[in-house]
Amino acid sequence: MVFPAMVLTIVLIFSYQHIAHTEEQEKEGIPVPYVFRGIAVPDSLTFAGEVVPLHYFDVRESLERELLVNGYFHSQTIRLIKMVPRYFSVIEPILKEKGLHDDFKYLAVAESNLDPTAISPAGAVGLWQFLRSTAREYGLEVTPEVDERYHIEKSTVAACDYLQSAYEKFGSWSLAAAAYNAGRTFVVKQTERQKNNHYFDMLLGKETERYLFRILALKLVLENPEKYGFFIPENEKYPIIPTTEIEINGPVEHLADFAFEQGTNYKILKMFNPWLRENYLTNSAGKTYRIRIPLANARRGNTDSNQE
């Protein structure tokens, strides 16, 4: 039988060695398992050029909550870091061309986790999670054969138009983001009900109140992942796959045959063109569509560095 004093001595020695080893690992930049700490909230922050009032305790705590969620949701956050080069390379130029702040790319992350085929329980679809009616309102084609909510470029343009319209109505990019989540009608009712048009001073329901803070947390983590403990080498991020576009203005009897003719297969064709919803394209109206095809051998990727 080990005497209590001896047990205490052994525990103290083990604890000291563990702490010393942990500190040594941290100094050398080696990840230390099972060491959990709070996440520091920055002293200042902006969204689309608008100041986030972090000096308010409720605002600061709301941001901290979303930082904790995303900072400790390791598998999902690592995957997002890996996907960012592929999808931001498409989104960023469109935001710039449409005159929207670069911060709105993080809204797409919050909406769909950068999954162009995402479908919500409410039936919202795609990278930007458009409902059918809103998609059509903003010029996206939604039919059984073609659903442009799944089209990354076209849905990004539509999202920009929606956000710009919401900003013109509310005069605030923060409320424009809230409207994207909850709808403009809801935001109008709440501004009238609360006699307030400042996002950070409004009661908007749990989902919408957390929405902008999730976007801000994603912005902080994805802009500077190392600061939050995520060390993902560039060569481990998913490469930008070089593609070409095939223009068609007539029917395609079978997309599998079309894919083989272009040197690819049905799976890859649908992966790069998820907006094609059937295995054929009737196109009775003779519209012009541009189908994206990976360049020869692009599927092999590049394990050494990102392809540009």
CYANA upper distance limits for C-alpha pairs under 8 A (distance plus 0.5 A):
  2 VAL  CA      6 MET  CA      6.95
  2 VAL  CA      7 VAL  CA      7.09
  3 PHE  CA      7 VAL  CA      6.89
  4 PRO  CA      8 LEU  CA      6.66
  5 ALA  CA      9 THR  CA      6.70
  6 MET  CA     10 ILE  CA      6.70
  7 VAL  CA     11 VAL  CA      6.69
  8 LEU  CA     12 LEU  CA      6.61
  9 THR  CA     13 ILE  CA      6.66
 10 ILE  CA     14 PHE  CA      6.64
 11 VAL  CA     15 SER  CA      6.51
 12 LEU  CA     16 TYR  CA      6.55
 13 ILE  CA     17 GLN  CA      6.67
 14 PHE  CA     18 HIS  CA      6.57
 15 SER  CA     19 ILE  CA      6.62
 16 TYR  CA     20 ALA  CA      6.55
 17 GLN  CA     21 HIS  CA      6.47
 18 HIS  CA     22 THR  CA      6.52
 19 ILE  CA     23 GLU  CA      6.61
 20 ALA  CA     24 GLU  CA      6.67
 21 HIS  CA     25 GLN  CA      6.68
 22 THR  CA     26 GLU  CA      6.69
 22 THR  CA     32 VAL  CA      7.04
 23 GLU  CA     27 LYS  CA      6.71
 24 GLU  CA     28 GLU  CA      6.89
 25 GLN  CA     29 GLY  CA      6.70
 25 GLN  CA     30 ILE  CA      5.48
 25 GLN  CA     31 PRO  CA      7.55
 25 GLN  CA     32 VAL  CA      7.18
 26 GLU  CA     30 ILE  CA      6.16
 26 GLU  CA     31 PRO  CA      7.37
 26 GLU  CA     32 VAL  CA      7.39
 38 GLY  CA     68 LEU  CA      7.87
 39 ILE  CA     64 GLU  CA      7.58
 39 ILE  CA     67 LEU  CA      7.31
 39 ILE  CA     68 LEU  CA      6.90
 39 ILE  CA     71 GLY  CA      8.17
 39 ILE  CA    228 TYR  CA      8.06
 40 ALA  CA     64 GLU  CA      8.17
 41 VAL  CA     60 ARG  CA      7.75
 41 VAL  CA     63 LEU  CA      7.92
 41 VAL  CA     64 GLU  CA      6.64
 43 ASP  CA     54 LEU  CA      7.55
 44 SER  CA     51 VAL  CA      8.41
 44 SER  CA     52 VAL  CA      7.78
 44 SER  CA     53 PRO  CA      8.45
 44 SER  CA     54 LEU  CA      7.11
 45 LEU  CA     51 VAL  CA      6.77
 45 LEU  CA     52 VAL  CA      6.05
 45 LEU  CA     54 LEU  CA      8.03
 46 THR  CA     50 GLU  CA      5.69
 46 THR  CA     51 VAL  CA      4.95
 46 THR  CA     52 VAL  CA      5.74
 47 PHE  CA     51 VAL  CA      7.02
 47 PHE  CA     52 VAL  CA      7.29
 47 PHE  CA    103 ASP  CA      7.07
 47 PHE  CA    173 TRP  CA      8.28
 47 PHE  CA    174 SER  CA      7.77
 47 PHE  CA    216 LEU  CA      7.71
 48 ALA  CA    101 HIS  CA      5.82
 48 ALA  CA    102 ASP  CA      7.76
 48 ALA  CA    103 ASP  CA      6.15
 48 ALA  CA    104 PHE  CA      7.93
 48 ALA  CA    173 TRP  CA      7.08
 48 ALA  CA    174 SER  CA      8.49
 49 GLY  CA    101 HIS  CA      8.29
 50 GLU  CA    173 TRP  CA      8.02
 50 GLU  CA    174 SER  CA      8.28
 52 VAL  CA    200 PHE  CA      8.45
 53 PRO  CA     59 VAL  CA      7.24
 53 PRO  CA     60 ARG  CA      8.41
 53 PRO  CA    200 PHE  CA      8.16
 54 LEU  CA     59 VAL  CA      6.16
 54 LEU  CA     60 ARG  CA      5.44
 55 HIS  CA     59 VAL  CA      8.07
 55 HIS  CA     60 ARG  CA      7.40
 56 TYR  CA     60 ARG  CA      6.70
 57 PHE  CA     61 GLU  CA      6.56
 58 ASP  CA     62 SER  CA      6.54
 59 VAL  CA     63 LEU  CA      6.78
 59 VAL  CA    200 PHE  CA      7.40
 60 ARG  CA     64 GLU  CA      6.70
 61 GLU  CA     65 ARG  CA      6.66
 62 SER  CA     66 GLU  CA      7.20
 62 SER  CA    210 ARG  CA      7.66
 62 SER  CA    213 PHE  CA      7.10
 63 LEU  CA     67 LEU  CA      6.70
 63 LEU  CA    213 PHE  CA      5.74
 63 LEU  CA    214 ARG  CA      7.95
 63 LEU  CA    216 LEU  CA      7.92
 63 LEU  CA    217 ALA  CA      7.14
 64 GLU  CA     68 LEU  CA      6.61
 65 ARG  CA     69 VAL  CA      6.81
 66 GLU  CA     70 ASN  CA      6.61
 66 GLU  CA    210 ARG  CA      8.25
 66 GLU  CA    213 PHE  CA      6.80
 66 GLU  CA    214 ARG  CA      5.87
 66 GLU  CA    217 ALA  CA      6.27
 67 LEU  CA     71 GLY  CA      5.97
 67 LEU  CA    214 ARG  CA      8.16
 67 LEU  CA    217 ALA  CA      5.55
 67 LEU  CA    218 LEU  CA      8.20
 67 LEU  CA    221 VAL  CA      8.33
 68 LEU  CA     72 TYR  CA      6.34
 69 VAL  CA     73 PHE  CA      6.44
 70 ASN  CA     74 HIS  CA      7.95
 70 ASN  CA     77 THR  CA      6.92
 70 ASN  CA    217 ALA  CA      7.60
 70 ASN  CA    218 LEU  CA      7.57
 70 ASN  CA    221 VAL  CA      8.29
 71 GLY  CA     77 THR  CA      7.82
 71 GLY  CA    221 VAL  CA      7.73
 71 GLY  CA    228 TYR  CA      6.94
 73 PHE  CA     77 THR  CA      6.54
 74 HIS  CA     78 ILE  CA      6.41
 75 SER  CA     79 ARG  CA      6.77
 76 GLN  CA     80 LEU  CA      6.74
 77 THR  CA     81 ILE  CA      6.73
 78 ILE  CA     82 LYS  CA      6.81
 78 ILE  CA    230 PHE  CA      7.63
 78 ILE  CA    232 ILE  CA      8.10
 79 ARG  CA     83 MET  CA      6.75
 80 LEU  CA     84 VAL  CA      6.53
 80 LEU  CA    113 ASN  CA      7.46
 80 LEU  CA    114 LEU  CA      7.75
 80 LEU  CA    222 LEU  CA      8.48
 81 ILE  CA    222 LEU  CA      6.81
 81 ILE  CA    225 PRO  CA      8.31
 81 ILE  CA    232 ILE  CA      8.06
 81 ILE  CA    237 LYS  CA      7.62
 82 LYS  CA    232 ILE  CA      8.14
 82 LYS  CA    236 GLU  CA      7.39
 82 LYS  CA    237 LYS  CA      4.56
 82 LYS  CA    238 TYR  CA      5.86
 83 MET  CA     87 TYR  CA      7.03
 83 MET  CA    114 LEU  CA      7.89
 83 MET  CA    237 LYS  CA      7.04
 83 MET  CA    238 TYR  CA      6.11
 84 VAL  CA     88 PHE  CA      6.02
 84 VAL  CA     89 SER  CA      8.47
 84 VAL  CA    237 LYS  CA      8.48
 85 PRO  CA     89 SER  CA      6.35
 85 PRO  CA    237 LYS  CA      7.80
 85 PRO  CA    238 TYR  CA      7.50
 85 PRO  CA    239 PRO  CA      7.60
 85 PRO  CA    240 ILE  CA      7.34
 86 ARG  CA     90 VAL  CA      7.81
 86 ARG  CA    238 TYR  CA      7.03
 86 ARG  CA    239 PRO  CA      6.75
 86 ARG  CA    240 ILE  CA      5.38
 86 ARG  CA    241 ILE  CA      8.26
 87 TYR  CA     91 ILE  CA      6.84
 87 TYR  CA    114 LEU  CA      7.66
 88 PHE  CA     92 GLU  CA      6.04
 88 PHE  CA    105 LYS  CA      7.54
 89 SER  CA     93 PRO  CA      7.68
 89 SER  CA    240 ILE  CA      8.48
 90 VAL  CA     94 ILE  CA      7.59
 90 VAL  CA    152 ILE  CA      8.28
 90 VAL  CA    153 GLU  CA      7.46
 91 ILE  CA     95 LEU  CA      6.79
 91 ILE  CA    105 LYS  CA      7.04
 91 ILE  CA    153 GLU  CA      7.78
 91 ILE  CA    156 THR  CA      7.18
 92 GLU  CA     96 LYS  CA      6.75
 92 GLU  CA    102 ASP  CA      7.03
 92 GLU  CA    105 LYS  CA      7.43
 93 PRO  CA     97 GLU  CA      6.57
 94 ILE  CA     98 LYS  CA      6.54
 94 ILE  CA    153 GLU  CA      8.18
 94 ILE  CA    156 THR  CA      7.61
 94 ILE  CA    157 VAL  CA      7.24
 95 LEU  CA     99 GLY  CA      6.60
 95 LEU  CA    100 LEU  CA      5.54
 95 LEU  CA    101 HIS  CA      7.19
 95 LEU  CA    102 ASP  CA      6.87
 95 LEU  CA    104 PHE  CA      8.23
 95 LEU  CA    105 LYS  CA      8.36
 95 LEU  CA    156 THR  CA      8.42
 95 LEU  CA    157 VAL  CA      8.36
 95 LEU  CA    160 CYS  CA      7.38
 96 LYS  CA    100 LEU  CA      6.45
 96 LYS  CA    101 HIS  CA      7.63
 96 LYS  CA    102 ASP  CA      7.60
 98 LYS  CA    157 VAL  CA      8.09
 98 LYS  CA    160 CYS  CA      7.20
100 LEU  CA    104 PHE  CA      7.85
100 LEU  CA    160 CYS  CA      7.42
100 LEU  CA    164 GLN  CA      8.12
103 ASP  CA    107 LEU  CA      8.06
103 ASP  CA    219 LYS  CA      7.82
104 PHE  CA    108 ALA  CA      7.58
105 LYS  CA    109 VAL  CA      7.35
106 TYR  CA    110 ALA  CA      6.74
106 TYR  CA    215 ILE  CA      6.09
106 TYR  CA    216 LEU  CA      8.23
106 TYR  CA    218 LEU  CA      6.96
106 TYR  CA    219 LYS  CA      6.52
107 LEU  CA    111 GLU  CA      6.59
107 LEU  CA    177 ALA  CA      8.32
107 LEU  CA    215 ILE  CA      6.20
108 ALA  CA    112 SER  CA      6.64
108 ALA  CA    113 ASN  CA      7.70
108 ALA  CA    114 LEU  CA      7.09
108 ALA  CA    127 LEU  CA      6.59
108 ALA  CA    128 TRP  CA      5.92
109 VAL  CA    113 ASN  CA      5.03
109 VAL  CA    114 LEU  CA      5.69
109 VAL  CA    127 LEU  CA      8.39
109 VAL  CA    215 ILE  CA      8.16
109 VAL  CA    218 LEU  CA      8.13
110 ALA  CA    211 TYR  CA      8.31
110 ALA  CA    214 ARG  CA      7.16
110 ALA  CA    215 ILE  CA      6.34
110 ALA  CA    218 LEU  CA      8.04
111 GLU  CA    127 LEU  CA      7.49
111 GLU  CA    128 TRP  CA      6.56
111 GLU  CA    129 GLN  CA      6.78
112 SER  CA    116 PRO  CA      7.79
112 SER  CA    118 ALA  CA      6.51
112 SER  CA    126 GLY  CA      7.58
112 SER  CA    127 LEU  CA      5.81
112 SER  CA    128 TRP  CA      7.12
112 SER  CA    129 GLN  CA      7.24
113 ASN  CA    127 LEU  CA      8.31
114 LEU  CA    127 LEU  CA      6.41
115 ASP  CA    126 GLY  CA      7.46
115 ASP  CA    127 LEU  CA      6.17
116 PRO  CA    126 GLY  CA      5.09
116 PRO  CA    127 LEU  CA      4.79
116 PRO  CA    128 TRP  CA      8.48
116 PRO  CA    150 TYR  CA      6.29
116 PRO  CA    151 HIS  CA      8.15
116 PRO  CA    152 ILE  CA      7.30
116 PRO  CA    274 PRO  CA      8.19
117 THR  CA    125 VAL  CA      7.39
117 THR  CA    126 GLY  CA      5.54
117 THR  CA    127 LEU  CA      7.44
117 THR  CA    150 TYR  CA      6.69
117 THR  CA    274 PRO  CA      7.47
118 ALA  CA    125 VAL  CA      6.24
118 ALA  CA    126 GLY  CA      5.61
118 ALA  CA    127 LEU  CA      7.19
118 ALA  CA    129 GLN  CA      7.94
119 ILE  CA    123 GLY  CA      6.51
119 ILE  CA    124 ALA  CA      6.12
119 ILE  CA    125 VAL  CA      5.10
119 ILE  CA    126 GLY  CA      7.03
119 ILE  CA    129 GLN  CA      7.78
120 SER  CA    124 ALA  CA      5.61
120 SER  CA    125 VAL  CA      7.05
120 SER  CA    129 GLN  CA      7.99
123 GLY  CA    131 LEU  CA      6.75
123 GLY  CA    132 ARG  CA      8.34
124 ALA  CA    129 GLN  CA      5.16
124 ALA  CA    130 PHE  CA      5.37
124 ALA  CA    131 LEU  CA      4.90
124 ALA  CA    132 ARG  CA      7.74
125 VAL  CA    129 GLN  CA      4.86
125 VAL  CA    130 PHE  CA      5.77
125 VAL  CA    131 LEU  CA      6.98
125 VAL  CA    149 ARG  CA      6.54
125 VAL  CA    150 TYR  CA      7.35
126 GLY  CA    130 PHE  CA      7.25
126 GLY  CA    149 ARG  CA      5.86
126 GLY  CA    150 TYR  CA      5.17
126 GLY  CA    151 HIS  CA      8.11
126 GLY  CA    152 ILE  CA      8.33
126 GLY  CA    155 SER  CA      8.42
127 LEU  CA    149 ARG  CA      8.23
127 LEU  CA    150 TYR  CA      7.40
127 LEU  CA    152 ILE  CA      7.22
127 LEU  CA    155 SER  CA      8.10
128 TRP  CA    149 ARG  CA      8.18
128 TRP  CA    155 SER  CA      7.17
128 TRP  CA    156 THR  CA      7.50
128 TRP  CA    159 ALA  CA      7.28
129 GLN  CA    149 ARG  CA      8.01
130 PHE  CA    134 THR  CA      6.87
130 PHE  CA    135 ALA  CA      6.14
130 PHE  CA    149 ARG  CA      6.80
131 LEU  CA    135 ALA  CA      6.52
132 ARG  CA    136 ARG  CA      6.84
132 ARG  CA    142 VAL  CA      7.43
133 SER  CA    137 GLU  CA      6.70
134 THR  CA    138 TYR  CA      6.82
135 ALA  CA    139 GLY  CA      6.97
135 ALA  CA    140 LEU  CA      5.70
135 ALA  CA    141 GLU  CA      8.04
135 ALA  CA    142 VAL  CA      8.04
135 ALA  CA    149 ARG  CA      7.25
135 ALA  CA    158 ALA  CA      7.94
136 ARG  CA    140 LEU  CA      5.49
136 ARG  CA    141 GLU  CA      6.74
136 ARG  CA    142 VAL  CA      7.29
138 TYR  CA    158 ALA  CA      6.09
138 TYR  CA    161 ASP  CA      7.83
138 TYR  CA    162 TYR  CA      7.84
139 GLY  CA    158 ALA  CA      7.63
140 LEU  CA    147 ASP  CA      8.08
140 LEU  CA    148 GLU  CA      5.96
140 LEU  CA    149 ARG  CA      7.21
140 LEU  CA    154 LYS  CA      7.78
140 LEU  CA    155 SER  CA      7.74
140 LEU  CA    158 ALA  CA      7.88
141 GLU  CA    146 VAL  CA      7.09
141 GLU  CA    147 ASP  CA      6.26
141 GLU  CA    148 GLU  CA      5.92
141 GLU  CA    149 ARG  CA      8.31
142 VAL  CA    146 VAL  CA      6.37
142 VAL  CA    147 ASP  CA      4.77
142 VAL  CA    148 GLU  CA      6.65
142 VAL  CA    149 ARG  CA      7.85
143 THR  CA    147 ASP  CA      6.22
144 PRO  CA    277 ARG  CA      7.02
144 PRO  CA    278 GLU  CA      7.86
145 GLU  CA    276 LEU  CA      6.60
145 GLU  CA    277 ARG  CA      5.38
145 GLU  CA    278 GLU  CA      5.76
145 GLU  CA    280 TYR  CA      8.14
145 GLU  CA    281 LEU  CA      6.95
145 GLU  CA    282 THR  CA      8.33
146 VAL  CA    275 TRP  CA      6.13
146 VAL  CA    276 LEU  CA      5.59
146 VAL  CA    277 ARG  CA      6.13
146 VAL  CA    278 GLU  CA      8.29
147 ASP  CA    151 HIS  CA      8.01
147 ASP  CA    275 TRP  CA      5.38
147 ASP  CA    276 LEU  CA      7.18
147 ASP  CA    277 ARG  CA      7.18
148 GLU  CA    154 LYS  CA      7.20
148 GLU  CA    155 SER  CA      7.10
148 GLU  CA    275 TRP  CA      5.74
149 ARG  CA    154 LYS  CA      8.12
149 ARG  CA    155 SER  CA      5.96
149 ARG  CA    275 TRP  CA      7.46
150 TYR  CA    155 SER  CA      7.58
150 TYR  CA    273 ASN  CA      8.42
150 TYR  CA    274 PRO  CA      6.17
150 TYR  CA    275 TRP  CA      5.18
151 HIS  CA    155 SER  CA      6.23
151 HIS  CA    273 ASN  CA      7.51
151 HIS  CA    274 PRO  CA      7.27
151 HIS  CA    275 TRP  CA      5.81
152 ILE  CA    156 THR  CA      6.55
153 GLU  CA    157 VAL  CA      6.91
154 LYS  CA    158 ALA  CA      6.82
155 SER  CA    159 ALA  CA      6.57
156 THR  CA    160 CYS  CA      6.72
157 VAL  CA    161 ASP  CA      6.85
158 ALA  CA    162 TYR  CA      6.74
159 ALA  CA    163 LEU  CA      6.66
160 CYS  CA    164 GLN  CA      6.56
161 ASP  CA    165 SER  CA      6.63
162 TYR  CA    166 ALA  CA      6.69
162 TYR  CA    180 TYR  CA      8.19
163 LEU  CA    167 TYR  CA      6.59
163 LEU  CA    173 TRP  CA      8.42
163 LEU  CA    176 ALA  CA      6.26
163 LEU  CA    177 ALA  CA      7.55
163 LEU  CA    180 TYR  CA      7.51
164 GLN  CA    168 GLU  CA      6.76
164 GLN  CA    176 ALA  CA      8.30
165 SER  CA    169 LYS  CA      6.93
166 ALA  CA    170 PHE  CA      6.66
166 ALA  CA    171 GLY  CA      8.47
166 ALA  CA    175 LEU  CA      8.29
166 ALA  CA    176 ALA  CA      5.39
166 ALA  CA    179 ALA  CA      7.39
166 ALA  CA    184 ARG  CA      7.54
167 TYR  CA    171 GLY  CA      5.53
167 TYR  CA    172 SER  CA      6.03
167 TYR  CA    173 TRP  CA      6.19
167 TYR  CA    175 LEU  CA      7.93
167 TYR  CA    176 ALA  CA      5.68
170 PHE  CA    175 LEU  CA      7.05
170 PHE  CA    176 ALA  CA      7.34
170 PHE  CA    197 ASN  CA      8.03
171 GLY  CA    175 LEU  CA      8.42
172 SER  CA    176 ALA  CA      6.64
172 SER  CA    198 HIS  CA      8.37
173 TRP  CA    177 ALA  CA      6.69
174 SER  CA    178 ALA  CA      6.86
174 SER  CA    199 TYR  CA      6.61
174 SER  CA    212 LEU  CA      7.69
175 LEU  CA    179 ALA  CA      6.52
175 LEU  CA    187 VAL  CA      8.06
175 LEU  CA    197 ASN  CA      8.22
175 LEU  CA    198 HIS  CA      7.84
175 LEU  CA    199 TYR  CA      6.21
176 ALA  CA    180 TYR  CA      6.76
177 ALA  CA    181 ASN  CA      7.04
177 ALA  CA    212 LEU  CA      7.44
178 ALA  CA    182 ALA  CA      6.59
178 ALA  CA    183 GLY  CA      8.00
178 ALA  CA    187 VAL  CA      7.79
178 ALA  CA    199 TYR  CA      8.30
178 ALA  CA    208 THR  CA      6.59
178 ALA  CA    211 TYR  CA      7.64
178 ALA  CA    212 LEU  CA      7.56
179 ALA  CA    183 GLY  CA      4.91
179 ALA  CA    184 ARG  CA      5.22
179 ALA  CA    185 THR  CA      8.45
179 ALA  CA    186 PHE  CA      7.91
179 ALA  CA    187 VAL  CA      6.45
180 TYR  CA    184 ARG  CA      7.84
181 ASN  CA    208 THR  CA      6.89
181 ASN  CA    211 TYR  CA      7.85
182 ALA  CA    186 PHE  CA      6.75
182 ALA  CA    187 VAL  CA      7.69
182 ALA  CA    208 THR  CA      7.01
183 GLY  CA    187 VAL  CA      7.11
184 ARG  CA    188 VAL  CA      6.59
185 THR  CA    189 LYS  CA      6.75
186 PHE  CA    190 GLN  CA      6.76
187 VAL  CA    191 THR  CA      6.63
188 VAL  CA    192 GLU  CA      6.81
189 LYS  CA    193 ARG  CA      6.46
190 GLN  CA    194 GLN  CA      6.31
190 GLN  CA    195 LYS  CA      8.37
190 GLN  CA    202 MET  CA      8.50
190 GLN  CA    203 LEU  CA      8.48
190 GLN  CA    204 LEU  CA      7.72
191 THR  CA    195 LYS  CA      5.90
191 THR  CA    196 ASN  CA      5.60
191 THR  CA    197 ASN  CA      5.85
192 GLU  CA    196 ASN  CA      7.61
194 GLN  CA    202 MET  CA      7.73
196 ASN  CA    201 ASP  CA      7.92
196 ASN  CA    202 MET  CA      7.40
197 ASN  CA    201 ASP  CA      8.49
197 ASN  CA    202 MET  CA      8.06
198 HIS  CA    202 MET  CA      6.99
203 LEU  CA    209 GLU  CA      7.58
204 LEU  CA    208 THR  CA      6.27
204 LEU  CA    209 GLU  CA      5.96
205 GLY  CA    209 GLU  CA      6.33
206 LYS  CA    210 ARG  CA      6.56
207 GLU  CA    211 TYR  CA      6.50
208 THR  CA    212 LEU  CA      7.88
209 GLU  CA    213 PHE  CA      8.12
210 ARG  CA    214 ARG  CA      6.63
211 TYR  CA    215 ILE  CA      6.99
212 LEU  CA    216 LEU  CA      6.68
213 PHE  CA    217 ALA  CA      6.53
214 ARG  CA    218 LEU  CA      6.63
215 ILE  CA    219 LYS  CA      6.65
216 LEU  CA    220 LEU  CA      6.77
217 ALA  CA    221 VAL  CA      6.71
218 LEU  CA    222 LEU  CA      6.27
219 LYS  CA    223 GLU  CA      6.29
220 LEU  CA    224 ASN  CA      6.72
220 LEU  CA    225 PRO  CA      8.26
221 VAL  CA    225 PRO  CA      5.37
221 VAL  CA    227 LYS  CA      8.13
221 VAL  CA    228 TYR  CA      6.87
224 ASN  CA    228 TYR  CA      7.81
225 PRO  CA    229 GLY  CA      6.97
225 PRO  CA    230 PHE  CA      5.52
225 PRO  CA    231 PHE  CA      7.35
226 GLU  CA    230 PHE  CA      5.35
226 GLU  CA    231 PHE  CA      5.91
232 ILE  CA    236 GLU  CA      6.98
232 ILE  CA    237 LYS  CA      7.76
233 PRO  CA    237 LYS  CA      7.53
234 GLU  CA    305 SER  CA      7.25
234 GLU  CA    306 ASN  CA      7.73
235 ASN  CA    303 THR  CA      7.02
235 ASN  CA    304 ASP  CA      6.06
235 ASN  CA    305 SER  CA      4.99
235 ASN  CA    306 ASN  CA      6.71
236 GLU  CA    303 THR  CA      8.13
236 GLU  CA    305 SER  CA      8.34
237 LYS  CA    306 ASN  CA      7.77
238 TYR  CA    306 ASN  CA      7.60
239 PRO  CA    301 GLY  CA      7.38
239 PRO  CA    302 ASN  CA      7.51
239 PRO  CA    305 SER  CA      7.95
239 PRO  CA    306 ASN  CA      4.99
239 PRO  CA    307 GLN  CA      6.00
239 PRO  CA    308 GLU  CA      8.42
240 ILE  CA    306 ASN  CA      6.98
240 ILE  CA    307 GLN  CA      5.96
240 ILE  CA    308 GLU  CA      6.73
241 ILE  CA    294 PRO  CA      7.30
241 ILE  CA    298 ALA  CA      6.76
241 ILE  CA    299 ARG  CA      8.08
241 ILE  CA    301 GLY  CA      7.60
241 ILE  CA    307 GLN  CA      7.23
241 ILE  CA    308 GLU  CA      8.43
242 PRO  CA    294 PRO  CA      6.42
242 PRO  CA    295 LEU  CA      6.42
242 PRO  CA    298 ALA  CA      6.99
242 PRO  CA    307 GLN  CA      8.03
242 PRO  CA    308 GLU  CA      7.99
243 THR  CA    292 ARG  CA      6.84
243 THR  CA    293 ILE  CA      5.82
243 THR  CA    294 PRO  CA      4.56
243 THR  CA    295 LEU  CA      5.51
243 THR  CA    298 ALA  CA      8.47
244 THR  CA    292 ARG  CA      6.26
244 THR  CA    293 ILE  CA      5.84
244 THR  CA    294 PRO  CA      6.74
244 THR  CA    295 LEU  CA      6.82
245 GLU  CA    290 ARG  CA      6.30
245 GLU  CA    291 ILE  CA      5.84
245 GLU  CA    292 ARG  CA      4.97
245 GLU  CA    293 ILE  CA      6.50
246 ILE  CA    290 ARG  CA      6.00
246 ILE  CA    291 ILE  CA      5.57
246 ILE  CA    292 ARG  CA      6.87
246 ILE  CA    293 ILE  CA      7.77
247 GLU  CA    288 THR  CA      7.25
247 GLU  CA    289 TYR  CA      6.26
247 GLU  CA    290 ARG  CA      5.00
247 GLU  CA    291 ILE  CA      6.83
248 ILE  CA    288 THR  CA      6.12
248 ILE  CA    289 TYR  CA      5.88
248 ILE  CA    290 ARG  CA      6.86
248 ILE  CA    291 ILE  CA      8.13
249 ASN  CA    283 ASN  CA      8.04
249 ASN  CA    286 GLY  CA      5.73
249 ASN  CA    287 LYS  CA      5.74
249 ASN  CA    288 THR  CA      4.75
249 ASN  CA    289 TYR  CA      6.75
250 GLY  CA    282 THR  CA      8.16
250 GLY  CA    283 ASN  CA      6.33
250 GLY  CA    284 SER  CA      7.86
250 GLY  CA    286 GLY  CA      5.75
250 GLY  CA    287 LYS  CA      7.57
250 GLY  CA    288 THR  CA      8.08
251 PRO  CA    280 TYR  CA      8.38
251 PRO  CA    281 LEU  CA      5.90
251 PRO  CA    282 THR  CA      5.29
251 PRO  CA    283 ASN  CA      5.55
251 PRO  CA    284 SER  CA      7.48
251 PRO  CA    286 GLY  CA      8.16
252 VAL  CA    258 PHE  CA      7.79
252 VAL  CA    280 TYR  CA      6.14
252 VAL  CA    281 LEU  CA      5.41
252 VAL  CA    282 THR  CA      6.95
252 VAL  CA    283 ASN  CA      8.39
253 GLU  CA    280 TYR  CA      5.79
253 GLU  CA    281 LEU  CA      6.99
253 GLU  CA    282 THR  CA      7.78
254 HIS  CA    258 PHE  CA      6.95
254 HIS  CA    279 ASN  CA      6.28
254 HIS  CA    280 TYR  CA      5.15
254 HIS  CA    281 LEU  CA      7.98
255 LEU  CA    259 ALA  CA      6.45
255 LEU  CA    266 TYR  CA      7.19
255 LEU  CA    279 ASN  CA      5.73
255 LEU  CA    280 TYR  CA      5.80
255 LEU  CA    281 LEU  CA      8.08
256 ALA  CA    260 PHE  CA      6.86
256 ALA  CA    265 ASN  CA      6.90
256 ALA  CA    266 TYR  CA      5.29
256 ALA  CA    279 ASN  CA      7.58
257 ASP  CA    261 GLU  CA      6.76
258 PHE  CA    262 GLN  CA      6.93
259 ALA  CA    263 GLY  CA      6.96
259 ALA  CA    264 THR  CA      5.68
259 ALA  CA    265 ASN  CA      5.44
259 ALA  CA    266 TYR  CA      6.21
259 ALA  CA    269 LEU  CA      6.75
260 PHE  CA    264 THR  CA      5.73
260 PHE  CA    265 ASN  CA      5.99
260 PHE  CA    266 TYR  CA      8.21
262 GLN  CA    293 ILE  CA      8.05
263 GLY  CA    296 ALA  CA      7.91
264 THR  CA    268 ILE  CA      7.14
264 THR  CA    269 LEU  CA      7.51
264 THR  CA    293 ILE  CA      8.22
264 THR  CA    294 PRO  CA      8.41
265 ASN  CA    269 LEU  CA      6.62
266 TYR  CA    270 LYS  CA      6.64
267 LYS  CA    271 MET  CA      6.64
268 ILE  CA    272 PHE  CA      6.81
269 LEU  CA    273 ASN  CA      6.51
269 LEU  CA    292 ARG  CA      8.05
269 LEU  CA    293 ILE  CA      7.10
270 LYS  CA    274 PRO  CA      5.56
270 LYS  CA    275 TRP  CA      8.45
270 LYS  CA    276 LEU  CA      7.37
272 PHE  CA    292 ARG  CA      6.61
272 PHE  CA    293 ILE  CA      7.43
272 PHE  CA    294 PRO  CA      8.47
273 ASN  CA    291 ILE  CA      7.12
273 ASN  CA    292 ARG  CA      6.92
276 LEU  CA    281 LEU  CA      8.31
283 ASN  CA    287 LYS  CA      6.89
294 PRO  CA    298 ALA  CA      6.42
294 PRO  CA    299 ARG  CA      7.65
297 ASN  CA    301 GLY  CA      8.28
301 GLY  CA    307 GLN  CA      8.29
302 ASN  CA    306 ASN  CA      7.04
302 ASN  CA    307 GLN  CA      7.24
